[in-house]
């Protein structure tokens, strides 16, 4: 049953490419939902997520059986502007460039749906950053969802983090801080 009203189509960010027709909230039923066919494996791989995936595979023997995919979904250059009150304490420039990156892990369930179960946000300050941030990485956010068995879940999370740390070490980063 569909009321055929196009009301609020823009408000609900309807994407014609993803769904065959617009259904308002009153007409929408779970069986009517059509999901897109985008899979995490089809997303572009980066050197970082390829390294982390191979690292986890070597440390966790059940990796392929779990149908896991790890991807770096964004890596953006940003600039941090220092406040004027710090000018007396620092003789460095007033702006610090860094890279803001996000890494996510996906799990494919038995019905073929992919679920994001782990995410990390990292700020990377390279060799051009002033001390004390030079060659330093800050893990500002780690989040996870309990989709895997406790023993496997903890080991996967640890291996993803250790794989990221190993990759950053090979890239020349000397310090990593995890903010909690």
Steps between C-alpha positions, in 0.01 A plus 500: 500500500642836395334840543703632200573830674835650409484711816831538688699319230775762533488503881560126516792520256344255257748366246335378182810292413473298822127433520241431231239736644453742787292376794400733779545387861133406528514267199842350558519138613818303570426260214476799261850625577748453217863512602782616276748245368811682622736265681800590715723277285412711196623819668843626397783346701787703638853398592401533867193274497678241283783491756259474797303222328811294426626561855172376651494199264846390615406531868141369489447164332117530468513834314378367163222293661356812667471692169655820634593807296715787629499833315638848552194698396644849527835669522476880491766765536403754766649799678486569873517870590668585829332753726668837544561446874758232417715736291720589798567134581577385148722648240356266235254583226137567590367209294576129515415273208382146567312215337167383640434134414216257570530122484203266522458122517198326348355155566291314242220302663350173374239685289767704320440831679808691608504658841753753624620374837819695570622854432809708576566872455867599482680835470844469343764771545790444262866597496414861404300556821670689785602320818342345706263383224767408244454141374217443747164326457199557724224238508215726602209258472452124505154347481373147460179300492467155657446290186764233551555253781688653794828316447509572125377857537771604743773335295379659173488848659847457646644374171346790303652751742837324505494483118433875485780569750744285303406678176549842659837391639611400150382841373733677745263581786678487834218550751137390517256625762157351566261757645223358715 
